[in-house]
Amino acid sequence: MGKTKHNGPMKKAKMPAPEHWVSPVPFGLGKVKPKHIRDSFKTMWENKDNLNYAKNIITKGVCDGCALGVSGLYDQTLTGPHVCTTRFNVLRLNTMPAINEDILHADIDELRKYSSTELRKLGRIPYPLIRRPGERSFSRISWDDAMDQIAAKMKKLDPKQYAFYMTSRGITNESYYVGGKVARFLGTNNVDNASRICHSPSKTALKRSIGVGASTSNYQDWIGTDVLLFWGSVASNSSPVSTKYMLEAKKKGTKIIVINPYKEPSMDKYWVPSVPESAIFGTKVADDFYQVNIGGDIAFMHGIMKHWFDMEEEAHGSAINHAFVDEHVNDYEQLKQQVVAQSWDEIISSSGVSKERIIELSELLANSKNAVFAWALGLTMHTFATDNISQVANLALLRGFLGRKHAGLMPFRGHSSVQGSGEMGADPFVLPGGDYKGDNIPRIEKLWNFKLPEWQGDIVGVSLENIMLPEDHERKIKMYYMSGGNFLETMPDPDFIEEALANLEIRVHQDIILNTSTLVDAKEAVIVLPAKTRYEQEGGGTSTSTERMVYFSPEIDGNKNKIEEARAEWKIYVDLAKRVKPETAHLVDFKTGQEIRDEIAVANPAYEGVQHLKRQGDVFQWGGAWLCEDGICPTPDGRGNLIPVDIPDLNRKSGDFYVTTRRGKQFNSMVYGEKDPFNQADRYDVLISSNDARRLSIHEDEAVVVYNQHGVFQGKARIAEMADSNIGVHFPEGNFLLPKGRYEKFAGIPDYNIAVQVEKADRYNARKDTKYYEKPVEDLEMAPPS
């Protein structure tokens, strides 16, 4: 099967397009908008002690921010230089000096007064640290002592009793690969990564629908497609350079549609700093918004398909691409039967969108030759997330929007190389090159030359819960080894997470900075290991973008603030293996990044070519320009699968609101500003519709309480263009409202959307003495044995 190759960056349109301008008034004066130019000068000022190194990172390194994959100043989509504020925000993590020793070794309660943002600004971790029970501060420890203590503990524990976790802060494919391999070498299958809490359902859904868990298209397919549809994604905020692609798409006649409960201002109007006309006059991004209920997407899509089948009754072929369906798709009749049986009342009630509006979008898609569907956390952070995404795939398969130019399915990734984490096997269900099952197990055992654990590892959320199992339970997690990450600020129920982290016997934080979770106690020791950034990794490293481009990022010299004792992440894993199992550690002993890439190319055949990436600018795209090219899917029968899914019952009661978390001026859980530059919302603002505010007699800036049986959130009301009966709060501040232990059944992502009540604070507090929500006490709850 011939694979079409990506042709590299295309030229931008030369002519300005005033029809897409926000306002003829230059620089958006008088409008609420980000101050990109001011922020750029601020970045220079922040990095002034290491400016040359900062410049080299920007001009030679692969961006460690979002997953667009900008290498140096250039990418594979458009010619010309690209820079963005997200990249500038994270730049200081790579250039800053070590933490002042007086602060680093201060009393732990002094350190605990700092927020994660303040801890980040203190600087980098300079050398290995340890803190034991009763000790009031961290003390310095040698690398040998630190690694020996970790290894000694691992030797004592059953491998089911420790777990590894790898975040997405600039970690390279090499580190994911070695981390996953070393975990299995040590005998544990408890290894997970940050994609579990963002796009894991995208992978599971796409695998069952079309046989492959990655974006089938690339960014160039946006430019000139008929419809670019964003589902629960604020691409402009998470990946600002993508707005440049959107502007080019609009100039080529593409319609941009956004489906989201909140009319996100940055998807409405944006000022692209590196495009002069947009920097001056702004760009109207979305052509239309559909404000769907939180959790109402499946019903909304049922409505689109229901109208398609009505159109088919009138004229065969008016909505369904029958040639594509007949040749490439299974289960058409089953899906049709299920969709036709849905009532419009149910569709409208669940989606929150009128029949007329749904029909409008349904007809637009029926009359479009091409469309690209992109989505992010608005679809993935639900207990029915895999169904959400299979439903998007259903739409694409019925229209044949797959496997060719200007058409496809794109899970819009938020972090550099998080796409690579699963592809390298840092996942309890996955090995390099395939799932942790069937023929893939003996294949990898033969390559690695050791037996893999024969038991199923746990996902990150379950492994955190397993810390609290009884002492003699075989799966009680007693030691957690974390490369980055802060579970206190990314997982639901932070109070429980803190208790769990404190109940570990040993906790290892391999990281470049301190965060609030590093400061939690542990029963025997908290050990902190200073890691190198991707730009310091010897021999460079690779990362995989959303569109499957694998980029080489070279080692960059000239760091004035070099952390002498920091070590490359993959080297630390190799060292650990040598100490735990010295007699067989030669099986995982990599000497160079090149050796790792050579093995990756064999372990994951899709990555054939990664071994040739050696210098700045080297890149290849695995799978070619389009996956499922010509409609042929990598499923057992080569066909895509239509998957009938039910409208989820959210069990909404009258007066319930559904809450969703959103990000402001932040990258992942790292907050860079207390105010959102697009809507001026503060971190504790509660976004609520004007109708709901009127109904509850709530005024702008009035104190409100959002509560449910899991927690209480106190904030201020901000009237916003939000779908009625839905509210928005910031992540991670709103995580106290979210329960632990609720996972999506296929992918294991925690549920980040929940029913809540909203009240004026004075009313809530007046009633508090007579009626309030208590957290259930487990001993008092009668539950059948599981």
N, C-alpha and C positions, 0 to 999 in steps of 0.2 A: 504493500500500500504506500504510494508516494506521499511524502509529507511536504506540504508547502512551507518554505522557509520565510521567516519574517524578513522584510527587506531593509530594516534599519530605519533611522529617523526620517520623517518626511518634512518638507518645507512648510512653513506657516503661510497663511494668506497674507498678502502684502497690504491689501486695502483695508482701511478702517471700516467699521460697520456701525454707523450711528444708530441704526434701528435697535441695537442691543445695549445702548448706553443707558445708565441709570438716570443721569442728569447732566445737562450741559454745564452745570456749575463745577469748575475744576476741583479735583481731589475730594469730592463729596463733602464740601464745607457745609456745616450745619446738619449733617446726617450722622447717625450712630454707625460707626464703622471702625474696623481695626486701624491702628496707626502703624502701618508696616514700616514706613521710612524711619519713624522715631524708634521703633523696636530694633531696626537694623543697627542704628547708631548705639543703642543700649547694649546690643550684643558685642559690638566692637569694644565698648568701654569695659564690659564684664571680662573680656578676654585680653585686656590690654597688657597683662603681665606675660602673655604667651602668644602674642598676636601672629607671629610667623607660623607657628605650629598650627594655630587655628585656621589660618589661611590655607595651609597644606592639606588639612583634613577636608575643608570645603572643596578644594580644587582637585584633590587626588583620591580621596576616600569615597567608598560607597556609603550613601546616607544611612545612618543608624536610626533614623526616625521612622517614617511610615514605609509601607511596602511598595511604593511606586518603583523604587529601584533607580535612583539618580546616582550615576557614577561620576565622581568629580562634579562638574557643573552640567553634565549632559546625560540624556537618557535615550532610549531607543524609539521614542514616540515622535518627538518633534526636534528639529534642529534648533540651535541657539542655546544660550545658558539658562539654567533654572536654579532659582534659590527660593527658600520659603522659611517662614517664621518658625515652623515646627522644628526644622533642622537647626536653626539658630538657637532655639530654646534648649535643645539637648547638647549643643556644642560644648558648653562649659563643663559637662560631666567628663569630657575627654581632656580638657586643658588645665583643670584647676590643680592647685598644689595639695599636699597632704593636710589633714586636719591638724590644727594646733594641738600639741601634746597636752597642754594644760586642760584644754576642753575635753580631749579624747579620754583622759584618765580622771576626769572629774567624778564626783559622786553620781551614781546612777540616777538618783532622783532629780539632779540638776539637768542631766541629759534628757530625762523624760518630760521636761517642761517644753522641749522643742517639738514643733510639728515636723512632719516628714519633709515639708518644703524647707524649713530652717535647717534640719539635719543635712539635707542634700547640699545646702549652700556652705556648710562648714568645710567641705573639701573631701578628699579621697581617703580611704582607709590605707594607712602607711605600711603596716606590718601585721602579722598574725596577732590576734588578741584572744584572751580567754577570761571568762568570769564564772566563778563557781558559786554555789549557794552560800549566802551570808556575806559574800564579798561585795563591797560598796562600789567597786569600780572595775573597769577592764584593766588587765595587766598584759604587758607585752610577753610574747612567747615565741620561741624559735619555730621555724617551719617544721623542723624534724620533730620537735615535741608535739606540735599541733597535729601533724599527720599521724604520728605514732598513737596518740590518744584516740583519734577517730578510728584508726585501723584496729586497735585493741578492742574497742567497743564492738565493731562489726564482727570480729572473730567470735565474740561471746554470744552475739545475737543470732537467732534464726533469721535467714534472709527475708522471711515474710514480715519481720519486725522492724525493717528500716525501709525508707523510701527516698527517692531522688525527685527533685523538681527543677525544671529549667525554664527561666522566664524568657522574655523576648527582647531584653534591652541590648540590642546589638550583638547578641551571641551568634557566632558563625556556624555554618553547616558542619565544619570540622569539629567544633565543640559539641554540638548536638549528637553527632555520630559517635564520637569517642565516649561521651557521657552515657548514651544508650547502650553501647557495646560493653563498657565497664560495668554498668549496673547488672547486665545479664551475666557477665563473667563472674561477678561476685555472688550470683545466685538469686538476685531479686528481680521481680518483674514489676515492682512498684516504681515505675518511672513515668513521669508525666511532664507536660509542658504548658505554656501559657495559652496555646490555642484551645485547650479544653474549655477555658472560660471566655472564648470569643467565637471562633468559627468551627468548632468540632462538629456541630450539626450539619454544616455545609458539606463537610467531607462525607458524613454518613449518608446524607440524602442524595448527593450527586452520585455516590458509588452505587446505590440501589437503583437510581433512575437512569443513569447513563454509563455507569461502570468506571468512573474515574473521579477522584475527589479534588479537583482543582479547576481553576478558571479555564473554560474552553476557548476563550477569545483573548484578544489583547487590546491595549488602549487605543491603538489605531482604528480598531473596529468601531469606536465611538464616533469617529470623525467622518460623518457622511452617512451613518445609519439613519433610517427614517425616525426611529424612536429610541431614545436612551432613557431607560426607566430605573430610577433609584428607589429601592425599597428599604425603608428603615435605615437609611444611610445618610450621614452628613459628611459626604466626601470632601467638601470644601474645607471643613474644620479639621478632619483627621488627616487629610492628604492635600494640603493647599495647592500643590503644583497641578493637581488634577483639574483645577478650575481653568487652567490654560488649555487643556484638552477640550473642556466643555465649550470654551469660547470658540475654538477652531471648529468644533462640531456644529455649533449654531451658525457659524458663517457658511457652512456647507449645507444648511437647511435641516439639520437634525432638530427634532422636538425633544425637549428634556422634561420629563414628568417625574415628580417626587411624590412618594406615598409615605406619609408619616403623620402621627397624631398632632405634632406641633409643626406649624409652618416655620421651619428653621430659617431665620433671617439670612444666614450665610449661603443657603441654597436658593435664596430669592434674589439677593443682590450681593455682588462681590467686587472688590477692587484688586485685580491681579497685579502684584507689584512689578513683575518682570515683563509685563506687556504695556508699553507706554499708554496706548489709548485707554486701556482698562484702568491703569493706575490713576489716570486723570479723570476719566468720565464714568468709571465703574461698568459692570456688566450685569445685565438682567439674566440670571442663570436659568431658573425654571420657567417653562411655558405654562405649567399648570401644577397645582398641588391637590392631592386627594387626602383629606384628613380623616384617616381611618381610625377606628377605635384600637386601643392597645389589645392585641389578641384577636382583632377582627379581620386579619389579612386573608385567612383561608376562606372565610365567607365572601369577602370582596372578590377573590379570584373565582370562587364558584359562580358569582354573579356574571363575571366576564365570560366564562365558559357557557353558562346557561343561555346568555344572549347569543353566543356563537351557534349553539345548537338550534335556537329559534331561527336564526338567519339561514341555517342549513335546510330547515323545513321549507323556507321560501324559495331558496335557490341553492342547489347542491354545489359545494365548492366556494360559496361566498365567504366562508369564515375558516374552514378547516383545510389545511394543505393535504388533500387526500393522497396525492402521489407520494409525498414524504411519509405519511402515516402508514400507508399500505406496505411500503418497502422497508421502513426502518423502525416501526413502533409496535409494541405489544399492548394488548388489553384495552383497545379503543372502546369496544362495546361496554365493558364493565364500567369504565370511567363515565361514558355517556349516560348510562343508566343511573349511576349514582348522582350525577350533576342534575339531570333532568328532574329527579325526584325532590330536589331541594325547593323549598317554597321561597318566593321573593320576600315574604314577611320575615322569614328566618335570616335570610341573607342581609336584609336592610338592618334588622335589629342587631345582629352580631357585628356587622362591618361599621355601622354608624354612617354609611354613605347612602344617598338616595338612589332609587332605581334609575332615574334619568342620568345621573352622573356616571353610574357604573356602565350604562349602555353607551354613553359618550366615549369612554375609554375603550370599551369592548369593540366598538366600530372603528376607532382609530387604529387599534392593533390588527383588526381584520383586514383593513385596507392598506396596511404597511407591508412592504416586501421584506423589510429587515427590522430587527430590533435587538438591542443588547439589554439584558436584565442584570442589573448590579444590585447587590444587597449587603447589608452589614448587620450590626447587632440588634437592630429593631426586629429582625426576623429570627435571630439565633438564640436570644436569651429567654426562651420560653420552654415550658415542659412539653410543648408540641412542636419544637423547632424543626425537627427533621421533616415532619409533615408540612410545615410552612414552606420549606425549600423544595420538597418534592412537588408541591403544588405550583411553585414557580416553574419548575422543570416541565410539569404537565402543560403549562401555557406555551412554553417554547417548543415542545414536541408536537403539539397540535398544529402549530403554525410553521414548523420546519425551521425555526430560528436557531440553527445549530450547525457547527462544523463548516462554516464558510465565512467569507469576508462580511463584516458589518452585522454579524449575528452571533449570539452566544449567551452563555451563563457565566456570570462573574461574581464569586464571593469576594467582596471588596475588603481586602486585608488591611489591618491598621498598623502592623509593626514589621519592621525590616527583618526578613528571614524567618518569620513565624511560619511561613509556608513550608520552609525547609525542615522544621522540627519533626513533624510526622514522617516526612519523606526520608529522614535520616534514622527513624526508628525510636525516637525518644517519646514513646507512647505505649501504654500497657497493652494495646490491642494491635500494635503495628511493629513490623520489622522493616529494615530497609528493603525497598522493592516489593512490598506487599503486606498483607495482613499476617497476624500472629497465628496462622493456622495452615492446615493442609501441607502442600508441597513446599511452601516457603520456609517451614521450620527445618526440614532436613537440608534444604539448599543453603540456608545461612549457617547451620551447624557445620556443614562441610567446609564452607569458606572460613569460618571463624575457628574451627577445629576444637570446639568445646560444646558440651551439652547445654541446651537452653533450659531455663526453669519450666517445669511442666504444669505450673499452676497459673491461673489468670491473675494478673496484677490489678491493683485498684487505681481508680482515677483519683485525682488530687483531693476532691471534696470528701470522698469516702475515706481516704487514707488519713485525713485530718480528723474525721469522726472516730476512726479506729484507735486514735491515741487514747481515747477515753474508755476503751474496752477493759474488762476485768484483767487483773495482773497476769493471770495464767492463760489468757486467751492466745491462741497461736498467731493471731493476726493483729495483736495489740502493737501498734507502732510505737517504738521506744526511741528511735533516732530518726531525725529528718535532715537530709542533706539538700540544701537549697542553693541553686545558682541564681542569685537575684530574687526578685519578687517580694511582695509584702502582703501576706494573706490578710492582715488586719484591715487592709484598705481595698482588697479586691474580692473577698468572699462575703457572702451573706452572714448575718449574725456575728458581728465583730466581737461581742462579749464572749461568745462561745469559743471563737477562734483563739482569743487571748488565753482563755483557760486551757485550751488544748495545747497551745505552744508551750505554756508553762509546765505542763504535765509530761513533756518529753524528757527523757533522761539526758540525751545529748542533742543539741541543735547546732547545725553547721550553717553559717551564712557565708557563702563564697560570693563576694560582691565588690563593687567599686566604691560604694558609699554606705553610710549607715541609714537605716530607716526605723520607724517606730517599732517594727516587729523584732529588730535586732536587740532591742533593749528589754524585751520580756525575759523573765527568769527561766531557768530550766533546773531539773532535779540534780543533775551532776555537773553539767558545764554548757555554756554557750561559747562556741568557737567561731571566730570571724577570720576569714581568709581573704587577703587582698588580691583581686583579680586584675588582669590587664584588660584594657578596652580592645575592641576589634582592630583598632589602628596600631596597637602595640604588639599584636600577636605575631610571633616570629614566623617569617615566611608568608605573611598575609593570610587571608581567609576569604571564603565565599559566602554569599547570601542569595536567597531566592526571593524574587519579587512576586507580587500578586499574579502577574501574567507569565509566571514560570521562567523568567529570565534569571539565569544564574550568573552573578557578577563577581569578578575578582576584585578584592579591596587590598591594596598592598600594605605592607608594614610602613609606617610613616615616621621618619626620623625627625629629630630636632625638638623633642619635648623638653622645654626648660624646666617644667615642674614634674619631671619623671619620678615615678614611685619606684624606688630601687628594688623593693622586695616583692612587688606585684608579680604574679605569674600568669601565663596564658592558661585559660580555663581547661583546655584539653590536656595540658601537661599536668595539671593538678590531679585529674582523674587517673592518668597513667601512673603517677606517683602513688596514689591511693591503692591501686590494684597491686603494685609491687609490694606494698607493705602488708596487705591482707593475705595475698596468695603468692608469696615470692617464688615458689617453685614452678608455677605455670604462667607467671605474669608476662613472659616473653610473647604470649599469644595476643596481648593487647598493647605491646610496647611500640608505639609510634615514635619515630625520632624527628620527623619533619611534617609540616602541613602537606607537602607534596605526597608523602607516603599515604596520608589519610585520604587525599583526593584520589589517588590510584586505586585504593580499596573501595571507596564510595562508588566509583564507576562500575565495579564488578558487583557490589552488593545491591545497588539499585540501578538496574540496566537503563532506566529512563535517563539517568545522569551520565551515560556514556558521553564523554566530551569534557566533563568537569576536570579530568586529569590534565587537560591541555591549557587550563587557565593559569597563567603564570605572572602576568604583569597588569599594571593599571589599564583599564579599558577593555580587558578581555571579558567576553560574555558569550553565552550560548543560551538558547531557549529549548528546554526539554519538551518533547512532544510536537515541535513545529508550531507554525502560526496558529493553527486551530486543532483542538482535540475533537474527536468524533468527526473528522473531516469526511465530507460527502455523506454524512449521516450514519457512518459506520462506527458503532460504539464498542469500546473494549469490554463488552459484556460477553457471557458464554455464547450467546447466539448472535452477537453483533448488532442487536437491536436495542433501542431505548425502551424503558418500561414506563407506561402511564400508571400512576399509583393513585387509586381512589382514596381520598382522605376525608375524614368527617370534620364538620364544623365543631371546634372544641366547645364544651360547655364550661364557661368560666364561673358558673354558679353565681352570677351577679345578682345581688339583692338590691331592692330599691334604695337609693341613697348612697350606694357604694360608688367609690371612685376607683379607677385602676391607676396605679402609679408606675411610671417608667423612670429609669435613671438616665441622665444625659451628661455629656462632658462639656465643660466650659473651656477656659484657656488652660488646657492641660494636655499632657501626653500620657496615655494610659492613666495610672493613678497619680502621676506626678503633676501637681498643680503649679502653674506658672503665673497665675494672676487671680486676684480675689474677685475681679469683675470680668464677665464675659464681654469681649469687645463688640460683639454683634448685637446684643440686646441689653447690655448694661446690667444684667442680672447678677446679684451677689450669690455667694456659694450656698446660702441658706434660704434663697428665694424659692417659693413654690409657684410654679407656672400654672395658672388656672384660667379657664375661659371667662369672658365677660358675662355670659349667661349664667354660669355656675356661681360666679361671684355675686351677681345680682340676687340670685335665688337664696343665697346664704347670707345676704346683706354684708358681704365682705368688701372692704375698700382696698385700693392699692396701698401697699406698704403696711397693711394692718397685720398684727401678729396673729398667726394661725397655728393650729396643732394638727398634724397628720398622724393618725394612730391606727393600730390594729392589734391583734392579740400577740404579735411578735415584738412590737416596739413602738416608740413615740418619737416623732420628729417635730421640733419646734422651729418655725421659720416665719418668713414674711410673705404675704400674698403679692404676686406680680401678675397683673392681668396680661394675658398673652393670647396669641392666635392658636389656641389649643382646642382640640376636639372636645365637645362637652362630655362630662363625666370621666375625663382623663386628666391627670395632673403630671407635671414633670418636676423632679428634684435632681440635684447634682449627685454624681457618683464621685467619690465614695461616701459623701456625707449622709446620703439616704439609705445606706446599707443596713442600718439598724431596723428598718421596717421589713427586711427580707428574712424569711425563715431558713434555717439550715436543713439539709437533708431532703430538699426537693430537687430532683434531677430529671432531666430529659431522658426518656427511657432508652433511646438508641445511642446517644452521644455522651450522656452524663454531664452536660453543661448545667450549672445551677440555674434555678428559676430567678430571674431578676425583675419579675413583674407580679404585682400582688394587689389584692383588694384592700382599700383603706377607707377610713372615714376622715372628713375634713371639717374642722370647726374653728370658729373664732376662739382665740386663746382665752379671753376672759370667760366665755361660756364654758369651755372645757374645764378650766380651773375651778369655776364655781361648782361644777358638778362632780369634781374629783372625789370629794369626801363621800358622796352617796353612790356614785356609779363610775367605776373605772375598769379598765382591762387589766387583769392580772396575767402575768406569764404563767403558763401551766407548770406545775411542779411534777416532775416525771413520776416520783413515787406515789403520787396521789392519783395518777391517771391509770385507769384499768385498760390494759391492752392485751389482746390475745398473743400467745407466744408466736414468734415469726417462724 
